[in-house]
Amino acid sequence: MFISLQADQLTCIRSYRVLFRDLSFCVKPGALLCIEGPNGAGKTSLLRLIAGLLHPAAGTVRLLTESGAIGDAEERGAFVGWIGHQDAVKPQLTVCEQLLFFARLYRSVRPPGEAMEAFGLRSLANVPGQFLSAGQKRRLGLARLMLCDRPLWLLDEPLAALDAAGKVLVAEAILAHCRSGGLVLAATHDPLGLDCETLHLGAAT
């Protein structure tokens, strides 16, 4: 499904502090939007607003689909694939077992082996999560994202803890998702090495 994202006049307040106000932007199918700004500017909060995990103090977020506009946060969440700061890796399950679980949960049309191959995890298939490095856990989270088959990817520091090879794999996955008509919003301090639009968040006035 091809979708676009429309944010209008968003204001976000956390702990009585205005992070941003009157923020408007649009992301079209196949586009990558990089969200930049200093620590505390509201990059993660903006992603959480879009995902429906937070409610804006003002403004609206809508997904524009072939069937119409979706403004309800819970309904919008069904279109979202999310990677946050927490790795969500179960320590007792192997890499393969974790991806099998999420493939069944999402009723994925992709085999888990394809996701393992895409993120260089094939040799770690039988390794329990507790023995993975931070970078390997990050790649496992991104492989899980590939299995969710959702058009809107929200990535919070997707390159965190990754080595040079891992960063290349992430860039390739983002590019493939956009080429298939998906859209990606990535909050990052590190350049992704891809053509993208940029949204800069600073101190609210």
N, C-alpha and C positions, 0 to 999 in steps of 0.2 A: 504494500500500500504506500502510495506517495503522499506525504504530508508536509506541511510547512508550519512554522511556529511564529506566532504573533504575540509580542508583549507590548502593552500599552500603559504608559504612565505609572510604572511600578514604583512603589515606595516600600522599603524594607526597614523595620525597626527591630533591633535586638537589644535587650537589656536597657531599654529607654534611650538607645543611641541610634540615630538615623545613619544607616550604612549607605543608602542611595535613595534618591527620590526622582520621580517623574522620568523614569527610565523606559525608553521605547526602542524596539528593534524588531526586525523580521529576519527569519532564517528560512530560506527556500530549500526544496528537495535537492539533495546532492551537495549541499553546502557544509563547510566547516567554519565554525565561529570560535575563535580563540578569545577567552576572557582573561584580561590581564589587569594587574593592579597590585599595590603593596599589600602586605599582610594586614588583615582586618578591614579591607576595603569592601568585602561582601561577596567575593567570588563564589565561595562555597554556599553561602546563603542564597545567592541567585539560582544556582543549580538546584538547591532544595526547593525553592519556590516553584521552579518549572516542573520538578518531579512531583509536586503536590505534597511534599513532606512539611512544608511551611506555608502559612497563608500571608499574603502581602498586606501591609497596612493600608495600601491603596493600589488601585490599578488592576489589570486583568492579564491573564495568560490564556491563550487559546491555541489549540491545534486545529489547523484547517485541513480537513480530509476530503476525500472524494464524496463522502456522505454528508458533509456539513462541518460546522465548527463545534469543537469540544472545549468547554470552559470548566466543567466540573473537575476538581482536582483528582478525585478517586478514579474517575473514568479516564482521565488523561494519563494517569500512572500506568495503565495497561499498555501504553505505547512506548514506555520508557525502559531503556537498559541503563543501569546505574553502576558506576565504579566510584566509590568514595575512598576515604582514608583508611578505613578498616578493611582488612583483606578477606574476612568472612571464610577463612579456610578452617575446616574441621581437622584438628590435630591427629585424630585416630584414623581418618580415612585416607586412602591412597589418592594420588592425582586422578587415576582412572575412575575410582569409585565416586569421587566428588563430581567429576564431569558427567558420569552416568546418572547420578542423582538429579543434577540440574537439567540434563537432556530430557529426562522423564517428566520433571516438574514443568518445564516449559513446552513439553510435547514437541521438541525440536525436530526439524526435518534434517538437520545436520548430524552426522555421526560424531560422537565424542572424539574419535581418532582424528577427524579433520581439524578440530579445534586444537588438539594436542600438537599436531603437526605444524599448524599455523604459528604457534607460539613456542616452538622448540621444546616441547615437554615430553616427547615420545620416550626418551631414555629415562624419564622420571615417572613413568606410568605407575609403577608399583611402589613408589616411595610415599610413606605416610606424610601428611601435611606438617607434622611437628618437626620433620627433618629438612624442610625446605628453607632456603635462604629467603630474605626479604624480597629480593628481585624475582626469585622463582614463584613466590606466593603472588606477587604482582602479576606475573605472566599467567598464572592459573586463574586469577580473577578476570583477566581480559579474555581468556579462553572461555570462561563461563559466560561472559557478556556475548560472545559470538553465538553461543547456543540459544540465547533467549529469543533470537529472531524478531527483535523489536526495532522499529524504524528510527527512533530518536535515542541516540547515545549521549549520556551526560557523564563526562569524565572529569574527575577532580584530581589534578596532578597525575595524569596517567603515566608519566615517565619516572615517577618517584621510585628510587632504589634500583632502577634498571641500568645495566651496562650498555655499551654502545650497540651491541648486537640486539639486545632487547628493545632498544629505542627504535631501531630499524623495523623490527617486527610490528611494533605498535603503529608506526607510521604507515606500513603496508596495509594493516588491518583497517585503519581509518580511511585510507584511500579507497580500498575495495568497498567498504560500506557506503561511502559517498557515491562511488561510481554506480552502485546498485540502486541509487535513489534515496538512500538514507540520509539523515542529517546528524551532525555531531557538534556538540558544544563542549569545549575543553577549557577548563580553568588551569592555567599552567604558568610557571615561571620560566620553564625551559622551552625554547623553540622546537616545534614539532618537525620542522624541515619540510613543510607542505604549504602550498598556496592556501591562504585563508583570509577571511575578514577578521577584523580585530575590534573587540569592544573593551575599552579601558575604563575601569572603575577607579575613582579616586575618592577623596574626602567629600562627603555630602555638604552642600552649602545651604 
